[in-house]
Amino acid sequence: MITGNLKTSYGADEQVLDNRWKRLFLFSAVLGLGGIAGFGNDYIILIACQMGIMVIAVTGVNVVIGYTGLMSLGHAGFVAIGAYATVIFHNAAGGIIPDGVLTLVAIPFAVAVAALAGIVVGLPSLRVKGLYLAVATLSANFIILFLIEESFSAPWTGGMNGINTPTPNLLGWALDTRREQFILIAALAVLALLGAQNLFRTRVGRAFIAIRDRDYSAEILGISLYRTKLTSFAISAAYCGLAGALFAYFYARILPEQFELQLSLMLVAAIIVGGMGRMMGPVFGVIIIVMVPEAIKVSFGALAGGGAELAMIRAPLQEIAFGALIVGFLLFEPFGITQIMDRALRALNRWPFARG
Amino acid sequence: MHLKRRQFLATTAAATAGLAAPVTLRAQAREYVIGASLPLTGPFATAGQMVAPALRMFEALVNEDGGIGGVPIRITAEDSGYIPANALANYQRALATEPDMVMYFGDSTGFMKLVAPELRGANARLMGSTSFASELADPAGNPYQYLPGPSYEDQFDILLQQVKDEGGSTVAFIFSNTEFGRDPIAHGRAKAEELGLQVVLEESTREQGADIPTHVTRLAQSGAEYCILQGYVTGVWPQLIGGARQFGLPTRFMGTFWGMENAIADRVTAEAGPILDGYAGVMPYRYFYDPERGPAYERFAAFQKTAFVGTPLENYLPTWGIQALFSLTIGVEALRRVADKGLELTADNAAEALSDLRDWDTGGFFGVPVSMVNNKIGTGRVYRYSAETQLFGPSSDWFTV
């Protein structure tokens, strides 16, 4: 139980995990990831990998929407850029760079290409905000997919038909099973979250928050809106590029239709439900957006059976249940699940003297 | 008694086999599972909702016939929303939860392409689908997936041959700007050249909400005698034909399987008049109302009359349902052949049995015996729509390409 703010050093004040419940939560999460890697069946590994990739992408969306306050509906495009850049790099440099090193170069390459694209797409943010920026970024998503699908880029991207993806290889360790890929995805997802957490303890991160809270005040304080907004878009797109690279390694084939508007909407929905501008927001959001529909399918299937005709009735009910859940969360906790978790952790920390 | 070493080994082996026999018997599945992903929500929910009851019918009829090797089957289905990644998750879930799953039915080309590289070792299952994508017919690279009819390229071959036979010389291709729409275009161009036909227009459109007047104007400028439409299901193709008729174009329109559903053509006729009169296309199977339909359709009809009373399926089975049923029929036939040989129902054995399907009497799905060659059945027939009878009627004999 805490009885006051008894920190006695700067180190203690700067601690990310500043109470034992948070530490317990993190260690349990790491143990859980280890448990999944060791004992999860293929289905659990599949869903966990999907969630890991999504967590990285949503963390990117959180940087630009949650922390900088710039609306974007085009982030699926950056995921696509990361995915296709990875495959193109593998195909182009396959015979030149040794296999064991190729992945280690391809991932940063994909991240860099996505970051550059982020800067280009972020340019409208210098002139427009809110819904207008959302529409501008939405167009970027369509443009990126158009460029990928067109016949002139088909020799590299596979065009409409998509393209088979390479197997990642880390210094001779070929990650050719989903279980092995999960280890890579989980490790990078944890690093991405820690990176985001620490970003907002730096000058640049605080500048993002200042812009979100009031952009002209931030400018008066000496923050360059031009540079900071573009940096935000670049970092955000870089995260999505990383997610895209992992996406390419994870799925044996990538198709343009996997990166359409629906993915962008999913990314934004996840951050709204999870909690904008909070490090754990992407994690909780992805749990709701990816895992809960699966859990609903499994539980409805277990209750009603898997018959085709029952599936006809179950399918819309599953959608309704999921929709109702989202609406419920937004009604009862508009700040997202992070807020609920905060309350729970605070209550635990103060128990038995205070609750909530 | 003195046992020699060889006698001892033989006796031990026999005893072990005897002890293991009940274990082997116990290990045999009580039922075989066929998994399926269907678009029960999303853009193709109409098709998915009509196919789902057909799967229940299929399960009942197969079990009436003794299942597979005397073991009954159970079909389990899940919604994909027509999203390939969802269908992939459904497949993985089914693999994890249904140890006796012997076959899977996919609901999109996207899913089939996404899952294809994953079908290796213990993750492989025989897999049919709704897709006629040419790329899927590849037994060397992709032995477990098959097409339940001719590929889109084959369907283009049949249509172009029909154009040639009717004395046509110029043809236009109008297709949706999707992987589905573009699939046979390059092949069709080459085939037209081979037949001495001139492709005067290749026009891509949006799959929904296309700019009809612009496309019709281009078609008019091209002066094409025939126009083949590809990559549409319920929308765009009727509007294109309607626009061309309003424009007074004499162009004869043709389509492939997904543009051949009688219920859609009837709806268009009811709403827009007889604009589809004369529209022709490839339909691999007999229509359900075909007076020459065989025993398979008769069984479906009898089942539907009692099981689907008061629903659209009571008296009619859409082409989408026929395709799903035939796709599953192929898989079950292959698995039965494996079981008849006393082999385990593995994906490899089933894939090998696929190539054994030669001169196969399908019970009336097709008007001729068919063969599975290169994991597809390249047989089909051209049907033509009559606005007067409101039916698609055969306008060619059965082709095999």
Interface residues (C-beta under 8 A of the other chain):
Chain A: N41 D42 Y43 I44 L46 I47 Q50 E149 G159 M160 N161 G162 N164 Y251 A252 R253 L255 E257 Q258 Q262 E294 K297 V298 G301 G306 G307 A308 E309 A311 M312 R314 A315 P316 Q318 E319
Chain B: A36 L38 L40 T41 G48 Q49 A52 P53 L55 R56 E59 R74 I75 T76 A77 E78 D79 I83 P84 A85 L88 A89 Q92 R93 L95 A96 T97 G110 K113 L114 A116 P117 E118 N123 E135 N177 T178 E179 R182
